[in-house]
Amino acid sequence: MTSEQKQQIYSLLKTASDSILGYKSKSFDENAPFFKDDEKIHTQEKQQPQQKIQPQENTKSLNQILPQPMQNVIEKIAQCSRCPLAKTRHNTVPGTGVSSPFVLVIGEGPGFEEDMQGLPFVGPAGQLLDKMLAAINLSRISNVYIANIVKCRPPQNRNPYPEEADACSSFLQAQIALLKPKAILCVGTVAAKNLLKTEFGVTKLRGQFFEYQNIPVCVTYHPSALLRDNSLKRLAWEDLKFFKTKLLELNPGYESQYIPYIKQ
């Protein structure tokens, strides 16, 4: 990691900490520490298996396998009380997947099952999402990380309010900076609007690529929308095939890293 990336993550975590506590924490100095670039370690070209990020309940396991900056983000999310969603949640839902994902999938927010388990996309919509990803050789255990715009469940599964999304934005920014995905797939209008800062919905945005911090972004329908309206599934499949063309352009051999996800 470069010194510039470390500085960016430090600033994001400081902002999150100040917002949560309501005052400037002594944990973060006024003057940021001096960061150095990590030394480059020359390894063989053969890629090693991705490291699986475990659910947030397994705190001890997380502390053993996650880089410290990501641990810090997850801990800050767990402590967050910036918006009213903190009062009604059972669990925060930071995300799940591999620690160095090829693709980052971004949804809108946790539902009932996600709130109870502390993991994103584990209900019916999550099962459909896994099938969608598998169709283009992606999975949460091999080359994908899944996160949401908000980390707490909005009551009755309503769309998150703008102020709730804003309260969570620094967490998602920190996750993207740490994960460094090669491509992003936004599922649903809420995710697309908040990430791309646009007023347009999926219908207007699908079928083209956008950029977020030089990362290509593709937009498609949220799996829950497909469960409500079967006619959208054909369009979503077209979106996935379109997205795959970019993935093959970025890494022609990405499919060789695919490991099917089978829910236990």
C-alpha positions as CSV (number, residue, x, y, z in Angstrom):
1,M,0.0,0.0,0.0
2,T,1.3,3.5,-0.8
3,S,1.7,6.3,1.6
4,E,-1.0,8.2,-0.2
5,Q,-3.5,5.4,0.3
6,K,-2.6,5.0,3.9
7,Q,-3.2,8.8,4.4
8,Q,-6.6,8.6,2.7
9,I,-7.7,5.7,4.9
10,Y,-6.4,7.5,8.1
11,S,-8.5,10.6,7.1
12,L,-11.6,8.5,6.5
13,L,-11.3,6.7,9.8
14,K,-10.7,10.0,11.6
15,T,-13.8,11.5,10.1
16,A,-15.8,8.5,11.0
17,S,-14.5,8.5,14.6
18,D,-15.2,12.2,15.1
19,S,-18.7,11.8,13.8
20,I,-19.5,8.8,16.0
21,L,-18.1,10.4,19.2
22,G,-19.2,13.9,18.5
23,Y,-15.7,15.3,19.4
24,K,-12.1,14.9,18.2
25,S,-10.8,11.6,19.5
26,K,-7.4,11.4,21.1
27,S,-6.9,8.2,19.1
28,F,-6.2,10.4,16.0
29,D,-3.6,13.1,16.3
30,E,-4.3,16.6,14.7
31,N,-1.2,16.0,12.6
32,A,-1.4,12.7,10.8
33,P,1.5,10.3,11.3
34,F,4.2,10.0,8.6
35,F,3.3,7.1,6.3
36,K,5.7,5.2,4.2
37,D,5.0,3.0,1.1
38,D,5.0,-0.7,1.8
39,E,8.0,-2.5,0.6
40,K,7.3,-4.5,-2.6
41,I,7.6,-8.2,-2.1
42,H,8.4,-10.1,-5.3
43,T,6.4,-13.3,-5.4
44,Q,5.7,-15.9,-8.1
45,E,3.2,-15.0,-10.7
46,K,0.8,-17.8,-9.5
47,Q,-2.0,-16.2,-7.6
48,Q,-2.7,-17.4,-4.1
49,P,-6.3,-18.2,-2.9
50,Q,-8.2,-15.2,-1.7
51,Q,-8.7,-14.8,2.0
52,K,-12.3,-15.2,3.2
53,I,-13.7,-12.4,5.4
54,Q,-15.9,-13.9,8.1
55,P,-19.1,-12.6,9.6
56,Q,-18.7,-9.8,12.2
57,E,-19.8,-12.0,15.1
58,N,-16.6,-13.9,14.9
59,T,-14.6,-11.1,16.3
60,K,-11.6,-13.2,17.4
61,S,-11.4,-14.7,13.9
62,L,-11.6,-11.3,12.3
63,N,-8.8,-10.0,14.4
64,Q,-6.6,-12.9,13.2
65,I,-7.2,-12.7,9.5
66,L,-8.1,-9.2,8.5
67,P,-5.7,-6.3,7.9
68,Q,-5.9,-3.9,10.8
69,P,-7.4,-1.0,8.7
70,M,-10.4,-3.2,7.7
71,Q,-10.8,-4.3,11.3
72,N,-10.9,-0.6,12.3
73,V,-13.6,0.1,9.7
74,I,-15.7,-2.9,10.9
75,E,-15.3,-1.8,14.6
76,K,-16.3,1.8,13.7
77,I,-19.4,0.5,11.9
78,A,-20.3,-1.6,15.0
79,Q,-20.0,1.5,17.2
80,C,-21.8,3.8,14.9
81,S,-24.8,5.8,16.2
82,R,-24.8,8.6,13.6
83,C,-28.4,8.1,12.5
84,P,-31.7,6.7,13.9
85,L,-31.1,3.3,12.2
86,A,-28.7,2.5,15.1
87,K,-31.6,2.4,17.5
88,T,-33.6,-0.3,15.6
89,R,-30.9,-2.6,14.3
90,H,-30.1,-6.0,15.7
91,N,-26.7,-6.2,14.0
92,T,-24.6,-3.9,11.8
93,V,-23.9,-5.4,8.4
94,P,-20.5,-4.3,7.1
95,G,-20.1,-6.8,4.3
96,T,-18.8,-10.2,3.3
97,G,-16.5,-11.7,0.8
98,V,-12.8,-12.0,0.0
99,S,-10.2,-9.5,1.2
100,S,-8.8,-8.7,-2.3
101,P,-11.9,-8.8,-4.5
102,F,-11.9,-8.6,-8.3
103,V,-15.5,-7.3,-8.1
104,L,-17.3,-5.2,-5.4
105,V,-21.1,-5.6,-5.4
106,I,-23.0,-2.8,-3.7
107,G,-26.6,-3.0,-2.7
108,E,-28.8,-0.6,-0.8
109,G,-29.1,-1.9,2.8
110,P,-29.8,-5.0,5.0
111,G,-33.2,-6.7,5.2
112,F,-34.7,-8.7,8.0
113,E,-32.5,-11.8,7.5
114,E,-29.4,-9.7,7.0
115,D,-30.1,-7.7,10.2
116,M,-30.5,-10.9,12.2
117,Q,-27.4,-12.6,10.8
118,G,-25.1,-9.6,10.4
119,L,-24.3,-10.5,6.8
120,P,-25.5,-9.0,3.5
121,F,-27.7,-10.7,0.9
122,V,-28.6,-13.9,2.9
123,G,-32.4,-13.9,2.3
124,P,-34.2,-14.8,-1.0
125,A,-32.7,-11.8,-2.8
126,G,-29.3,-12.9,-1.7
127,Q,-29.8,-16.4,-3.0
128,L,-30.8,-14.9,-6.4
129,L,-27.8,-12.6,-6.3
130,D,-25.5,-15.6,-5.8
131,K,-27.0,-17.3,-8.8
132,M,-26.6,-14.1,-10.9
133,L,-22.9,-13.9,-9.9
134,A,-22.3,-17.6,-10.5
135,A,-23.7,-17.1,-14.1
136,I,-20.6,-14.9,-14.8
137,N,-18.2,-16.9,-12.7
138,L,-18.2,-14.7,-9.6
139,S,-18.8,-15.7,-6.0
140,R,-18.5,-14.3,-2.5
141,I,-16.0,-17.0,-1.6
142,S,-13.6,-16.6,-4.5
143,N,-13.5,-13.1,-6.1
144,V,-16.2,-10.9,-4.8
145,Y,-16.9,-8.6,-1.8
146,I,-20.5,-7.6,-1.1
147,A,-21.4,-4.4,0.8
148,N,-24.3,-2.0,1.1
149,I,-24.9,1.8,1.0
150,V,-26.1,1.7,4.6
151,K,-24.9,-0.8,7.2
152,C,-28.1,-1.0,9.3
153,R,-31.6,-2.2,8.3
154,P,-34.1,0.5,7.5
155,P,-37.5,-0.3,9.2
156,Q,-39.9,-2.3,7.1
157,N,-37.1,-2.6,4.5
158,R,-37.8,0.9,3.2
159,N,-35.3,2.7,1.1
160,P,-32.7,4.5,3.2
161,Y,-33.2,8.2,3.6
162,P,-30.5,10.5,2.1
163,E,-29.2,11.5,5.5
164,E,-28.8,7.8,6.5
165,A,-26.9,7.1,3.3
166,D,-24.7,10.2,3.9
167,A,-24.0,9.0,7.5
168,C,-22.6,5.7,6.1
169,S,-20.8,7.1,3.1
170,S,-17.3,7.4,4.8
171,F,-17.5,3.7,5.7
172,L,-18.1,2.6,2.1
173,Q,-15.4,4.9,0.9
174,A,-13.0,3.4,3.3
175,Q,-14.0,-0.1,2.3
176,I,-13.4,0.7,-1.4
177,A,-10.0,2.2,-0.6
178,L,-9.0,-0.9,1.3
179,L,-10.5,-3.5,-1.0
180,K,-9.3,-1.9,-4.2
181,P,-11.7,-3.8,-6.5
182,K,-11.1,-3.8,-10.2
183,A,-14.8,-3.3,-11.0
184,I,-18.0,-2.4,-9.2
185,L,-21.5,-3.8,-9.8
186,C,-24.3,-1.6,-8.4
187,V,-27.5,-3.5,-7.8
188,G,-30.6,-1.3,-7.6
189,T,-31.3,2.4,-7.9
190,V,-30.4,3.3,-4.4
191,A,-26.9,2.0,-4.7
192,A,-26.4,3.6,-8.1
193,K,-27.7,7.0,-7.1
194,N,-25.6,7.2,-4.0
195,L,-22.4,5.9,-5.5
196,L,-22.5,7.8,-8.7
197,K,-24.3,10.9,-7.3
198,T,-27.0,10.9,-10.0
199,E,-30.7,11.4,-10.0
200,F,-31.2,8.7,-12.6
201,G,-32.4,5.2,-11.8
202,V,-31.5,1.7,-13.2
203,T,-33.5,2.1,-16.4
204,K,-31.5,5.1,-17.5
205,L,-28.2,3.9,-16.2
206,R,-28.0,0.3,-17.3
207,G,-26.2,-0.7,-20.5
208,Q,-23.2,1.6,-20.0
209,F,-20.1,1.9,-17.8
210,F,-19.4,4.7,-15.4
211,E,-16.4,5.4,-13.2
212,Y,-15.9,5.8,-9.5
213,Q,-12.3,6.8,-8.6
214,N,-11.1,5.3,-11.9
215,I,-13.0,2.0,-11.2
216,P,-15.5,0.9,-13.9
217,V,-19.1,0.7,-12.6
218,C,-22.0,-1.2,-14.1
219,V,-25.6,-0.9,-12.9
220,T,-28.3,-3.5,-12.9
221,Y,-31.6,-4.3,-11.1
222,H,-31.7,-5.3,-7.5
223,P,-32.4,-9.0,-7.0
224,S,-35.5,-8.1,-5.0
225,A,-36.9,-6.3,-8.0
226,L,-36.4,-9.4,-10.1
227,L,-38.3,-11.5,-7.6
228,R,-41.2,-9.0,-7.8
229,D,-41.2,-8.8,-11.6
230,N,-40.0,-11.8,-13.7
231,S,-39.9,-9.7,-16.9
232,L,-36.9,-7.9,-15.6
233,K,-34.7,-11.0,-15.4
234,R,-34.0,-11.0,-19.1
235,L,-32.8,-7.4,-18.9
236,A,-30.6,-8.3,-15.8
237,W,-29.1,-11.1,-17.7
238,E,-28.2,-8.7,-20.6
239,D,-26.6,-6.5,-18.0
240,L,-24.5,-9.3,-16.5
241,K,-23.2,-10.3,-20.0
242,F,-22.4,-6.7,-20.6
243,F,-20.5,-6.5,-17.3
244,K,-18.6,-9.7,-18.1
245,T,-17.2,-8.1,-21.2
246,K,-15.5,-5.5,-19.0
247,L,-14.3,-8.2,-16.6
248,L,-12.7,-10.2,-19.4
249,E,-11.0,-7.0,-20.6
250,L,-9.6,-6.3,-17.2
251,N,-8.5,-9.9,-16.6
252,P,-9.0,-12.5,-19.3
253,G,-8.3,-15.3,-16.9
254,Y,-10.5,-14.2,-14.0
255,E,-12.9,-17.2,-14.4
256,S,-10.1,-19.6,-13.5
257,Q,-10.3,-18.2,-9.9
258,Y,-14.0,-19.0,-9.6
259,I,-15.1,-21.2,-6.7
260,P,-18.9,-21.9,-6.5
261,Y,-20.6,-20.6,-3.4
262,I,-22.9,-23.2,-1.8
263,K,-24.9,-21.9,1.1
264,Q,-24.7,-24.2,4.2
